[in-house]
Amino acid sequence: MATKYDIQGIELTDDRYTVVQSLIRNRYRAEDEQGNVLVRGKQKLLKLKDEFPFVGPDGEAVFTVKAGGILDVAGDYVLTDARTGEEIVILDNDYSIFQDTWKIRDARTEAKLAEINSRGAMVTLARAYVPFGGWIPHKYEITDLDGDHVGRIEGELSLKDRYDIVIDDASDVPKEPIVAAAMVVDAIQNH
């Protein structure tokens, strides 16, 4: 069933995905449970506004995530369908040293669709201020508009960032923006 949050060129029908970061720079790939690459993305370097173009398994552009402001650590990132040019959702970062909070909002109405929150102030503080704290894996809880559990994003301890995304109930939340958010959040949080 098509929704207004579908992105042309990718179809995410599973409940589990793995996001893997390249060892050298902010380059990511999302895989299904069988290890098939569904989408690849990378952060464009030397841009005043953060920009992350993503391509499907065939190498064709599928979507772009771009910051609303210059060198935007806490702000809006717009996910745009590369094939239709339509803005789909906004990834909105509410910056805090105690909690990483990302809201996924409708690009047209700005209504909140979901929220991604880090689990634990101590982990968030340690990641930011302890030497080698960046090696502590992220852990996020995904909730819907009413605050009900949708899924989780859990990092693994490794040389390159690796995240498992589990979506237990996505009846009210679009999967594509969650998978995109997992890649973009990691790149932005590691600045």
Secondary structure, DSSP 8 states (H G I E B T S, - for coil): ---TT--TT-----SEEEEEE-SSSSEEEEE-TT--EEEEEE--SS-SS-EEEEE-TTS-EEEEEEESSTT-SSSEEEEEETTT--EEEEEEEE--SS--EEEEEETTT--EEEEEEES-HHHHHHHHHSTTGGGS--EEEEEETTS-EEEEEEEE-SSS-EEEEEES--SSS-HHHHHHHHHHHHHHHT-
